Amino acid sequence: MNPPDNSPLQFIDSVPNGKLYKAGSGQDWIWLIHIWGDNPSEWGQAYGSLLGPQVSEALTAMYNDVEQQVQQSLDMIPADMRDFVAKYGLAAALDLTRDLTKPWWPWYFEPEMLALSEASSVDIDLLTRIHMLPELVQAGCSMFGAWGTATPDGNLIQLRSLDWAMEYALQNNPVVAVYHPTNASLGHAFANVNWAGFIGGLTGFSSAHVGLSEKHGDNNTLEYTSRMGIPFHFLLRDILMWDITLDDAINRMVNAKRTCSIYVGVGTAADGQFRVFNYNARNVEIYDPVTQPYGPHIPDVVYRTVDQTCFSNQLQSLYGNLTVANAMRNIMSIAQTGNLHLAMYDFGAQQMYVANGAATTETGPVNAYDRQFVQFDLQSLWSEQPPTAGQIAASAAKHRKAKV
């Protein structure tokens, strides 16, 4: 019931090509990192220099917890990989996934990860294995987009909720990473909503006014999945970096060598609408308000969630008055979706709202859908200026003093 937190940002640090802030206040805060660069190595260097300890903490804890769970139960691994994992272990399965998918990686991904590894002193094998995990371990999630007659002003709003294991403690180090390309070959600016050290695209919004949502898919049989192709969260980040229209995103997904079965949600200001894509290795199906095959059809609304009945009931009860505030109070919290993190995008007001599950040291409600959102003004994110020489020198002097 609390309004989103729009407290002034707290400046923390700066390095060449990077600035670090804390957004939010009290126990509901998020790292906000801005990174600039002519090439992906400069991005990775700035990221790792500013959040090195957090990257190490987040990724080490996550990998150890996942490995322990896999040893206890192979049910979390897709059936076609269970025998391999049982015989050779999780690390070997992730390394195999790396080798099978690497021919389809975007050109920028490996140099960014290598620079991030070097700057943060996190082993490149660990960093790479973490980025292969989404290909093996999927999550329950929800999404919707509403516009036209469904919203008071006709403007598009979009939800991305992520339901995943809290025991991995990713929520201890939430990050909104804002990339500012200074080279046209790297696309346009975008905000990647993740956790320290994870640079794939799962949740985010771009300066081209494109919003991203994702949910695990239903077609996880061998007929609809593949181990060879572009990891899905690499492709989703490509959408954030380069695409402007729904057609751009459709062409990218249709022409990709796809792997997993997932649902992708894309909203664009250029179209003023949102679509859900049933994405798998075999095909890509496009769902609009009329063609979506699940739940009651609602004009100018497309949605996909874990509990279709509860979710659709809440959407219908707010129809015509679907706003970000109403969704926070009466959709996600009632349907109880988005335990790890939530993002809402308001295309008309150009605002993004992010809620994070309680860190292991925090009190209050555990799940993100019961906690306060942090508000980000998107125009302010895109207009942030690189650090000055004076800011970089002052930060360096502060670090030298701290070491002494």
C-alpha positions in Angstrom: 0.0 0.0 0.0 3.0 2.3 0.3 3.6 4.7 -2.6 6.7 4.1 -4.7 9.9 5.4 -3.2 11.3 8.3 -5.2 13.9 9.5 -2.7 16.9 11.4 -4.2 19.7 9.1 -5.5 22.7 8.6 -3.2 26.0 8.9 -5.0 28.4 6.2 -4.0 31.4 6.0 -6.4 32.8 6.7 -9.8 35.4 5.2 -12.1 36.3 5.9 -15.8 33.2 5.2 -17.7 31.0 4.5 -14.7 29.0 5.9 -11.8 27.4 4.1 -8.9 24.3 5.2 -6.9 21.9 3.8 -4.4 18.2 4.2 -5.4 15.5 4.0 -2.8 15.8 4.2 1.0 15.7 2.2 4.1 15.6 -1.5 3.4 14.1 -1.1 -0.1 17.0 0.0 -2.1 18.7 -1.0 -5.4 22.1 -0.4 -6.9 21.9 1.9 -9.8 25.0 1.8 -12.1 25.6 3.9 -15.2 28.2 2.7 -17.6 29.5 4.3 -20.8 31.9 3.0 -23.5 32.9 2.7 -27.1 33.2 -1.0 -26.8 31.8 -3.9 -24.5 35.2 -4.2 -22.7 34.8 -0.7 -21.4 31.3 -1.6 -20.1 32.6 -4.7 -18.3 35.6 -2.9 -16.9 33.4 -0.1 -15.4 30.8 -2.6 -14.1 33.4 -4.8 -12.4 35.3 -1.9 -10.9 32.2 -0.4 -9.3 30.5 -3.6 -8.1 33.3 -6.2 -7.8 32.6 -7.4 -4.2 28.9 -7.6 -4.9 29.4 -9.5 -8.1 31.6 -12.0 -6.3 29.1 -12.4 -3.4 26.1 -12.8 -5.6 27.4 -15.2 -8.1 29.4 -17.4 -5.7 26.4 -17.8 -3.4 24.0 -18.5 -6.3 26.2 -21.1 -7.9 26.9 -22.9 -4.6 23.2 -23.1 -3.7 22.1 -24.3 -7.2 24.8 -27.0 -7.1 23.7 -28.2 -3.7 20.0 -28.3 -4.8 20.9 -30.2 -8.0 22.8 -32.8 -5.9 19.7 -33.2 -3.8 17.2 -33.4 -6.7 17.6 -33.6 -10.4 14.0 -32.6 -11.0 15.1 -28.9 -11.5 17.1 -30.0 -14.6 15.4 -30.6 -17.9 14.8 -34.3 -18.5 17.2 -34.5 -21.5 20.1 -33.3 -19.3 19.5 -35.2 -16.1 21.6 -38.2 -16.9 24.5 -36.0 -18.0 24.3 -33.9 -14.8 24.1 -37.1 -12.6 27.2 -38.5 -14.3 29.4 -35.5 -14.8 28.0 -32.8 -12.5 26.5 -29.3 -12.9 29.7 -27.6 -13.9 30.2 -30.0 -16.8 26.6 -29.5 -18.0 27.0 -25.7 -17.9 30.3 -25.9 -19.7 28.6 -28.1 -22.4 25.8 -25.6 -22.7 28.5 -22.9 -23.2 30.2 -24.8 -25.9 27.0 -25.7 -27.7 25.6 -22.2 -27.7 28.7 -20.2 -28.2 28.6 -20.0 -32.0 25.4 -18.0 -31.6 26.5 -15.6 -28.9 26.2 -11.9 -29.7 29.6 -10.5 -30.6 29.6 -8.1 -27.6 28.9 -10.7 -24.9 32.2 -12.5 -24.4 34.4 -9.3 -24.3 32.1 -7.7 -21.8 32.2 -10.8 -19.6 36.0 -11.1 -19.8 36.4 -7.4 -18.8 33.9 -7.8 -16.0 35.7 -10.9 -14.8 39.1 -9.1 -14.8 37.8 -6.0 -13.0 35.8 -7.8 -10.4 38.3 -10.7 -9.8 35.5 -13.2 -10.4 36.7 -16.3 -12.2 35.5 -16.3 -15.9 34.3 -19.9 -15.6 32.0 -19.0 -12.7 30.7 -15.9 -14.6 30.1 -17.9 -17.7 28.4 -20.8 -15.9 26.0 -18.4 -14.1 25.0 -17.1 -17.5 24.3 -20.6 -18.8 22.0 -21.4 -15.8 18.8 -19.9 -17.3 19.1 -22.4 -20.1 18.9 -25.3 -17.6 16.9 -23.9 -14.7 13.7 -22.0 -15.5 11.3 -19.9 -13.3 7.6 -19.2 -12.9 6.7 -15.6 -13.8 3.8 -13.3 -14.9 3.3 -10.5 -17.4 0.7 -8.2 -18.9 0.4 -5.2 -21.1 -2.7 -2.9 -21.1 -3.5 0.1 -23.3 -6.3 1.8 -25.1 -9.7 1.2 -23.5 -8.0 -0.7 -20.6 -6.1 2.3 -19.2 -7.5 5.7 -18.1 -5.3 7.7 -20.6 -5.0 5.0 -23.3 -1.2 4.8 -22.8 0.5 1.4 -22.4 1.6 0.0 -19.0 3.5 -3.3 -18.7 4.3 -5.8 -15.9 7.2 -8.1 -15.6 7.2 -10.3 -12.5 9.8 -12.9 -11.6 9.0 -15.8 -9.4 12.1 -17.8 -8.5 14.0 -19.4 -5.7 14.8 -16.9 -2.9 17.4 -19.2 -1.3 19.9 -18.2 -4.0 20.0 -14.7 -2.2 20.2 -12.8 -5.5 17.8 -10.3 -3.8 20.8 -9.2 -1.6 22.4 -7.4 -4.6 19.7 -6.0 -6.9 21.0 -3.9 -9.7 19.6 -1.6 -12.4 22.4 -1.2 -14.9 22.0 1.6 -17.4 24.2 1.2 -20.5 25.1 4.3 -22.5 26.7 3.3 -25.8 29.1 5.9 -27.2 29.4 3.9 -30.4 26.5 3.4 -32.8 27.4 -0.2 -33.3 26.3 -0.9 -29.7 22.7 0.3 -30.2 20.9 2.7 -27.9 20.8 3.2 -24.2 18.9 0.7 -22.0 18.3 -0.2 -18.4 18.9 -3.8 -17.5 17.2 -4.9 -14.3 19.1 -7.8 -12.7 21.5 -8.7 -9.9 25.2 -8.0 -9.5 27.2 -9.7 -12.2 24.3 -10.9 -14.4 24.3 -9.1 -17.7 21.8 -11.0 -19.8 18.4 -9.6 -20.5 15.5 -10.8 -18.3 13.8 -7.5 -17.3 14.4 -4.0 -18.7 13.5 -0.9 -20.6 15.3 1.0 -23.4 15.6 4.6 -24.5 13.7 3.5 -27.6 10.8 2.9 -25.2 10.8 -0.9 -25.5 9.8 -2.9 -22.4 10.8 -6.5 -21.7 9.0 -9.3 -19.8 9.6 -13.1 -19.7 8.1 -16.3 -18.3 9.1 -20.0 -18.5 7.4 -21.9 -21.3 5.1 -24.9 -21.4 6.7 -26.8 -24.3 9.8 -28.3 -22.6 9.9 -31.6 -24.6 12.7 -32.4 -27.0 10.5 -31.4 -29.9 10.4 -27.8 -28.7 13.8 -27.3 -27.2 17.4 -27.4 -28.4 20.8 -27.2 -26.8 22.3 -25.4 -29.8 21.4 -21.8 -30.4 21.4 -18.4 -28.8 20.7 -18.4 -25.1 17.3 -16.8 -24.7 18.4 -14.0 -22.3 21.2 -13.0 -24.8 18.6 -12.5 -27.5 16.3 -10.6 -25.1 19.1 -8.2 -24.3 19.5 -7.7 -28.1 15.9 -6.6 -28.2 16.6 -4.0 -25.5 19.8 -2.8 -27.3 18.6 -2.5 -30.8 14.9 -2.9 -31.4 12.3 -0.1 -31.7 9.0 -1.7 -32.9 7.2 -4.9 -32.3 8.1 -5.9 -35.9 11.8 -5.5 -35.0 11.4 -7.8 -32.1 9.3 -10.3 -34.1 11.9 -10.5 -36.9 14.7 -10.9 -34.3 13.0 -13.8 -32.6 11.7 -15.5 -35.8 15.1 -15.4 -37.4 17.1 -16.6 -34.4 18.4 -20.1 -33.7 16.3 -20.5 -30.6 16.8 -22.9 -27.7 14.4 -22.8 -24.7 10.6 -22.8 -24.4 9.7 -19.4 -22.9 7.1 -16.7 -23.1 8.5 -13.3 -24.1 6.5 -10.1 -23.5 7.4 -7.0 -25.5 5.8 -3.5 -25.4 6.8 -0.6 -27.5 5.9 3.1 -27.5 6.2 3.1 -31.3 3.2 0.7 -31.5 1.5 1.7 -28.2 0.8 -2.0 -27.6 2.1 -5.2 -26.0 2.4 -8.7 -27.3 3.2 -12.1 -25.8 5.3 -14.5 -27.8 5.3 -18.3 -27.3 8.9 -18.8 -28.1 10.6 -22.1 -28.5 13.1 -24.0 -30.7 10.4 -25.0 -33.2 8.4 -21.8 -33.7 7.3 -18.4 -32.4 3.6 -17.8 -31.9 2.3 -14.2 -31.5 -0.5 -13.6 -29.0 -2.7 -10.4 -29.0 -5.9 -9.7 -27.1 -7.9 -11.8 -29.5 -5.5 -14.7 -30.3 -4.2 -15.5 -26.8 -5.3 -19.1 -26.2 -5.6 -18.9 -22.4 -7.9 -17.2 -20.0 -10.8 -14.8 -20.8 -10.1 -12.4 -23.7 -9.9 -8.8 -22.4 -9.9 -5.9 -25.0 -6.5 -4.1 -25.2 -4.9 -6.5 -22.7 -2.6 -9.4 -23.2 -1.3 -11.4 -20.3 0.3 -14.7 -19.3 0.8 -15.8 -15.7 1.0 -18.8 -13.3 -2.6 -18.4 -11.9 -4.6 -17.4 -14.9 -8.0 -17.3 -13.1 -7.0 -15.0 -10.2 -4.9 -12.8 -12.4 -7.6 -12.4 -15.1 -10.2 -11.7 -12.4 -8.1 -8.8 -11.1 -7.4 -7.4 -14.5 -11.1 -7.5 -15.4 -12.1 -5.8 -12.1 -9.8 -2.9 -12.9 -10.6 -2.7 -16.6 -10.7 0.9 -17.8 -8.7 2.0 -14.8 -5.6 -0.2 -15.1 -2.8 2.0 -13.7 0.6 1.2 -12.2 -0.6 2.1 -8.8 -3.7 -0.1 -9.1 -1.7 -3.0 -10.4 0.7 -2.8 -7.5 -2.1 -2.8 -4.9 -4.6 -5.1 -6.5 -3.0 -7.4 -9.1 0.5 -8.7 -8.1 -0.1 -8.6 -4.4 -3.5 -10.4 -4.7 -2.3 -13.0 -7.3 0.9 -13.3 -5.3 3.3 -13.2 -8.3 6.8 -11.7 -8.3 8.5 -13.0 -5.2 12.0 -12.3 -6.4 11.5 -9.0 -8.3 8.9 -7.0 -10.1 9.1 -4.2 -12.7 6.3 -2.0 -14.0 6.8 0.3 -17.0 4.6 3.3 -17.6 5.1 4.3 -21.2 3.2 7.5 -21.1 4.9 9.0 -18.0 8.2 7.4 -18.8 8.6 5.9 -15.4 9.9 2.5 -14.3 9.1 0.9 -10.9 11.1 -2.0 -9.4 10.4 -4.0 -6.3 12.9 -6.5 -4.8 12.4 -9.5 -2.5 13.7 -9.0 1.1 17.5 -9.5 1.4 18.5 -12.2 3.9 19.4 -9.4 6.4 16.3 -7.4 6.0 13.0 -7.4 7.9 9.4 -7.0 6.8 7.6 -8.8 4.1 9.7 -11.4 2.2 8.2 -11.3 -1.3 8.7 -8.4 -3.7 5.0 -8.2 -4.4 4.5 -7.2 -0.7 7.3 -4.7 -0.6 7.7 -1.1 -1.6 8.6 -0.2 -5.2 11.5 2.1 -6.1 10.7 4.6 -8.8 13.1 5.5 -11.7 12.5 8.4 -14.0 13.6 7.0 -17.3 14.4 10.3 -19.0 16.7 11.1 -16.1 18.4 7.7 -16.6 19.1 8.4 -20.3 20.3 11.9 -19.7 22.9 11.0 -17.0 26.3 12.4 -17.9 29.6 10.5 -17.7 31.8 11.1 -14.6 34.0 14.2 -14.7 37.7 14.0 -14.2 37.2 15.6 -10.8 34.7 13.0 -9.7 37.0 10.2 -10.8 39.9 11.8 -9.0 37.9 12.4 -5.8 36.7 8.7 -5.8 40.2 7.5 -6.3 41.5 9.6 -3.4 38.7 8.3 -1.2 39.7 4.7 -1.9 43.4 5.5 -1.2 42.5 7.0 2.1 40.3 4.0 3.0 43.2 1.6 2.3 45.5 3.6 4.5 
